[in-house]
C-alpha cells in the first residue's frame, strides 16, 4: 500500500483506481509540466530568440503537483505536518523575510522590485525547511540591460556614497540568518 493517499479517497484495495500522490517535484520534461514550456521552432529562433516563446505559460515554473500549489505566502503562516514525522504532528511558522531588491540598468537607473516566497521545501526526516524567494523584472529587448541586482537593506550613507562612485560599483549579497523553524 502507498505511504501517501488522496485526501478523502483512502486506499483500501490494491486494485482500486487512485490518483498517484507524491511530495516530490514534477520534472521540467514530465507531464503535465512540459506542455507549458512553449514552442521552440524556426519561427521562435527567427523572431523571439533568446526570449521565451509567445505561447510560454508561467505555470511551467510550478514544479509542485497541482494539489500542493498555494498562493504566495507572505510569511507568518502556520504549517502543520500530520503523520510525516516520528512525533506524529509537527507545527512551525514560516518566517517573515523582508528584504528590498533593486535592479540597476546599464545606465545606472534604479528600479525597485519585490521578493515573493516562491518555493517551500519541507524535509521532515531532517527537520529542515528550505525557502526560496523570487523577484521578476521583465526585459525589453536586450538581455544585458540589467547590470546589477542588489538584495538587502543598505544605510543612507551607502546610498549617498553610491552617488559619488563611478558606475558600476561592486555589490555583495546581503543574507539574513533564519532561526530554526521546527518546534521541538
RODO-2510 file (C-alpha; in nm, 4 decimals, decimal comma):
residues 184
     n   res          X          Y          Z
     1     x     0,0000     0,0000     0,0000
     2     x     0,1251     0,3546    -0,0676
     3     x     0,2574     0,5845     0,2020
     4     x     0,0559     0,8797     0,0732
     5     x    -0,3020     0,8956    -0,0480
     6     x    -0,5505     1,1457    -0,1805
     7     x    -0,7434     1,3368     0,0868
     8     x    -1,0934     1,1921     0,1151
     9     x    -1,0068     0,8895    -0,1002
    10     x    -0,8219     0,6434     0,1213
    11     x    -0,6504     0,3481    -0,0432
    12     x    -0,8494     0,0454     0,0660
    13     x    -0,7955    -0,2014    -0,2158
    14     x    -0,4828    -0,2873    -0,4116
    15     x    -0,6684    -0,2835    -0,7476
    16     x    -0,8524     0,0441    -0,6817
    17     x    -0,8430     0,3435    -0,9165
    18     x    -0,6418     0,6032    -0,7225
    19     x    -0,4618     0,9199    -0,8224
    20     x    -0,0849     0,8959    -0,7667
    21     x     0,0195     1,1092    -0,4683
    22     x     0,3714     1,2326    -0,4031
    23     x     0,5658     1,5086    -0,2328
    24     x     0,8386     1,5214    -0,4976
    25     x     0,8709     1,7918    -0,7624
    26     x     0,7494     1,7411    -1,1185
    27     x     1,0477     1,7382    -1,3558
    28     x     1,0691     2,0012    -1,6307
    29     x     1,0261     1,7404    -1,9028
    30     x     0,7431     1,5452    -1,7333
    31     x     0,3721     1,5561    -1,7981
    32     x     0,1892     1,7779    -1,7189
    33     x     0,4624     2,0415    -1,6756
    34     x     0,6389     2,0256    -2,0123
    35     x     0,3285     2,1298    -2,2077
    36     x     0,3578     2,4798    -2,0575
    37     x     0,7134     2,5344    -2,1917
    38     x     0,6011     2,6764    -2,5253
    39     x     0,7050     2,6140    -2,8842
    40     x     1,0722     2,6271    -2,9786
    41     x     1,0877     2,6112    -3,3586
    42     x     1,2325     2,8084    -3,6510
    43     x     0,9793     3,0877    -3,6015
    44     x     1,0868     3,1209    -3,2380
    45     x     1,4545     3,1255    -3,3426
    46     x     1,3903     3,3908    -3,6093
    47     x     1,1522     3,6150    -3,4157
    48     x     1,1951     3,5674    -3,0401
    49     x     1,5279     3,4078    -2,9502
    50     x     1,6806     3,4439    -2,6852
    51     x     1,3496     3,5271    -2,5159
    52     x     1,0698     3,2864    -2,4283
    53     x     0,8189     3,1912    -2,6981
    54     x     0,4829     3,3728    -2,7052
    55     x     0,2982     3,0547    -2,6026
    56     x     0,5127     3,0057    -2,2901
    57     x     0,2924     2,9722    -1,9805
    58     x     0,4170     3,0809    -1,6355
    59     x     0,2649     2,7579    -1,4982
    60     x     0,5803     2,5903    -1,6350
    61     x     0,7730     2,7297    -1,3370
    62     x     0,5447     2,5423    -1,0971
    63     x     0,7173     2,2164    -1,0028
    64     x     0,4741     2,1212    -0,7255
    65     x     0,1864     1,8859    -0,8048
    66     x    -0,1440     2,0695    -0,8506
    67     x    -0,2814     1,9546    -0,5140
    68     x     0,0200     2,1103    -0,3363
    69     x     0,0131     2,4528    -0,5027
    70     x    -0,0870     2,7521    -0,2922
    71     x    -0,0911     3,1295    -0,3425
    72     x     0,2356     3,3009    -0,2499
    73     x     0,2634     3,3026     0,1309
    74     x     0,3894     3,6188     0,2946
    75     x     0,5476     3,4581     0,5985
    76     x     0,3924     3,4028     0,9382
    77     x     0,1705     3,1170     0,8178
    78     x     0,1440     2,8151     1,0439
    79     x     0,2416     2,4846     0,8828
    80     x     0,1193     2,1586     1,0326
    81     x     0,2599     1,8185     0,9344
    82     x     0,0480     1,5189     1,0353
    83     x     0,1914     1,1660     1,0335
    84     x     0,5039     1,2806     0,8486
    85     x     0,7386     1,2897     1,1474
    86     x     0,8128     1,0445     1,4314
    87     x     0,6218     1,2784     1,6647
    88     x     0,3092     1,2319     1,4532
    89     x     0,2386     1,6050     1,4490
    90     x     0,4839     1,8862     1,3857
    91     x     0,3905     2,2541     1,3761
    92     x     0,6053     2,5509     1,2750
    93     x     0,5596     2,9045     1,1443
    94     x     0,7083     3,0295     0,8194
    95     x     0,9493     3,3154     0,8903
    96     x     0,8807     3,6658     0,7643
    97     x     1,1623     3,7811     0,5389
    98     x     1,1567     4,1436     0,4346
    99     x     1,4418     4,2443     0,2071
   100     x     1,4266     4,5021    -0,0689
   101     x     1,5573     4,4211    -0,4159
   102     x     1,6840     4,6806    -0,6620
   103     x     1,7633     4,6328    -1,0311
   104     x     2,0187     4,8669    -1,1857
   105     x     2,0173     4,9243    -1,5590
   106     x     2,3318     4,9733    -1,7630
   107     x     2,2628     5,3493    -1,7431
   108     x     2,2697     5,3345    -1,3596
   109     x     1,8956     5,3916    -1,3147
   110     x     1,7380     5,2009    -1,0274
   111     x     1,4128     5,0058    -1,0423
   112     x     1,2763     4,8640    -0,7181
   113     x     1,1316     4,5137    -0,7125
   114     x     0,9530     4,2846    -0,4714
   115     x     1,0655     3,9468    -0,3405
   116     x     0,7966     3,6809    -0,3069
   117     x     0,8252     3,3496    -0,1297
   118     x     0,8292     3,1143    -0,4256
   119     x     0,9340     2,7682    -0,3086
   120     x     0,8923     2,5832     0,0205
   121     x     1,0740     2,2518     0,0520
   122     x     0,9901     2,0547     0,3655
   123     x     1,2181     1,7670     0,4663
   124     x     1,0590     1,6262     0,7820
   125     x     1,3139     1,3440     0,8255
   126     x     1,5917     1,6034     0,8521
   127     x     1,3768     1,8582     1,0391
   128     x     1,4619     2,1074     0,7661
   129     x     1,2632     2,3643     0,5711
   130     x     1,4180     2,5446     0,2736
   131     x     1,2632     2,8652     0,1448
   132     x     1,3335     3,0387    -0,1861
   133     x     1,2281     3,3960    -0,2635
   134     x     1,1998     3,5221    -0,6206
   135     x     1,1794     3,8554    -0,7939
   136     x     1,0963     3,9187    -1,1568
   137     x     1,1709     4,2068    -1,3836
   138     x     1,0722     4,1872    -1,7491
   139     x     1,3424     4,2520    -2,0056
   140     x     1,2574     4,4632    -2,3046
   141     x     1,4760     4,3570    -2,5987
   142     x     1,8247     4,3424    -2,4504
   143     x     1,9281     4,0608    -2,2179
   144     x     2,2183     4,2750    -2,0914
   145     x     2,0103     4,5762    -1,9874
   146     x     2,0384     4,4843    -1,6180
   147     x     2,3940     4,5263    -1,4969
   148     x     2,3431     4,4795    -1,1221
   149     x     2,0944     4,3449    -0,8718
   150     x     2,1106     4,4433    -0,5052
   151     x     1,9242     4,2399    -0,2448
   152     x     1,9099     4,3637     0,1123
   153     x     1,8945     4,6840     0,3093
   154     x     2,1666     4,9465     0,2864
   155     x     2,2294     5,2515     0,5019
   156     x     2,1635     5,6084     0,3883
   157     x     2,5403     5,6558     0,3923
   158     x     2,5845     5,3676     0,1477
   159     x     2,3259     5,5167    -0,0899
   160     x     2,4893     5,8613    -0,0627
   161     x     2,8332     5,7153    -0,1362
   162     x     2,6915     5,5256    -0,4311
   163     x     2,6080     5,8579    -0,5967
   164     x     2,9736     5,9659    -0,5787
   165     x     3,1310     5,6451    -0,7128
   166     x     3,1669     5,5699    -1,0804
   167     x     2,9096     5,3199    -1,2009
   168     x     2,9105     5,0217    -1,1891
   169     x     3,0189     4,9558    -0,8332
   170     x     3,0683     4,6109    -0,6832
   171     x     2,7750     4,4821    -0,4815
   172     x     2,7555     4,1999    -0,2338
   173     x     2,4659     3,9767    -0,1390
   174     x     2,3087     4,0538     0,1962
   175     x     2,1699     3,7490     0,3733
   176     x     1,9694     3,7009     0,6878
   177     x     2,0171     3,4191     0,9342
   178     x     1,6927     3,2327     0,9819
   179     x     1,6267     3,0742     1,3175
   180     x     1,5419     2,7069     1,3259
   181     x     1,1738     2,6880     1,2320
   182     x     1,0851     2,3424     1,3629
   183     x     0,9449     2,3459     1,7124
   184     x     1,0861     2,0616     1,9205
***
